[in-house]
Amino acid sequence: MRRTILLIEDNEQNRYLATFLLERHGYVVAAAENGPAGIAAAAALRPAMILLDIQLPGMDGHAVARTLRSNADLCDVPIVAVTSYAMPGDREKVIDAGCNGYLEKPIDPETFVAEIERFMLTAPPEG
């Protein structure tokens, strides 16, 4: 199984923490700071998973997820929203946009990697 995770996150501190935690568990992390850069990186890398912030500048995470899902080469890559949106209906909105899962910020460093690994089961084989 591929061990590359694409992190689409505009906040530098959030990118640092997620990258640190994932790299400690053997993952390779590629990062993008906005939606268009994330879409381009996903197409180039074909990662095992995409972690997607919803509140991004310019192009929000919902639009990013829909765009990724419309790409035949990426439609099976698990996308997990990692977001501070925690109002009623927010989880449903990210799932409707094409995400496989939803994690609320702030992330818990003790459980973060285990929480996202449950979505790795649906990752495509190495390609």
N, C-alpha and C positions, 0 to 999 in steps of 0.2 A: 504494500500500500504506500502511496505517496505520502510524504511527511511535510509537504509544503502547504502552509496556510497563508492566504492573502488576507491582510487586515486593512480594511478601508475605514479610516478613522482620521478626523481632522485635528483632534486634540493630541498634542505632543506627549503629555503625561500619560494619557490613556494608551497611546501607542507603545510608549516605553514599558509600562507595567505589563501589558498583554504580551509583548514581545519577550520580555524577561521571563515570564512564567512559562510560555510555550517553549522557548529555547532550552530552558532548564529540563524540559521533558523530551528533548530530542527533536523538536520540530524545527523546520526552516521557516522563517517568517519573512514575507515580502510585505511592504506597506505602501499604501497610497493615501494621499491626503484629501482627495475629493472623488466624486463619482466618476467623472470622465477618465481620470487617471486609473481608478480602480477597474473600470470596465476594460481599458486597454491592457492593464496588467493581467487581468483574469484571462483574456484571450491569448496573451503571450505565454503565460505560465501554466495554464490549466491546472490550478492548485487542487489539492485534496479537499479543501474547505475554504469558504470565504466567511470571514467575520465582518459584519457590516454595521456601521453606525447608521442610524436613521437621520439624525439631524446633521446633515452635511451642507456646506456652503454651495449655493448654486443649484445643484441637482440633489434632491433628497434621496435617502436610502430606499424609499418605496420605488422611485423611478429607476434607481440603479438595479434593484432586484428584478423589476419587470424587464429591463433591458437585458440583464444576464440570462433570464429565463427564455428570452426570445432567440438566444444564440444556441443553435443545435449542438455545438461543441461544448457548451457549458450547462446545458439544461439539467444534467444529472449531478452537478457539483452541489453539495450541501451548502446552503447559505444560512447562517445564524445571525440574527439581528442582536447586537449588543448595544442597548440603548437606555437612555434615562427616561424615555417615554413609558410611563407606568399608569396611565389613566385607563379606566374601563374602556375596552374596545381597541386599545393600542396593539395588544397581542394579535387580535384578529386581523387588524389592518396589515401587519407585517406578514402574516401567513397568507392573506389574500394577495399580497404583492409578489409572493413566490418564495418567501423564506421557509426553511424547514423547522426553524426553532427561534426562540426568543429568550434572551437573558437580560435581566435588568442591571443597570449600573446604579451604584458603584459595584464593580465585580468583587467577589470574595476571593482573595488570593489563595485561600485554602482549598476551595472547591472549583475554581474556574476551569482548570484543565480537564478535570473529570466531567464537568458539566458539558463541555464542548465535545469531548471524546465520544459521548453517546451518539452524536450525530455522524461520527466518522464511519460508522457501519454502512452508511449509504454512499460512501465515496466511491467513485469509479476506479477500476483497476489502473495500475501504472500504465501510462500510455505515451 
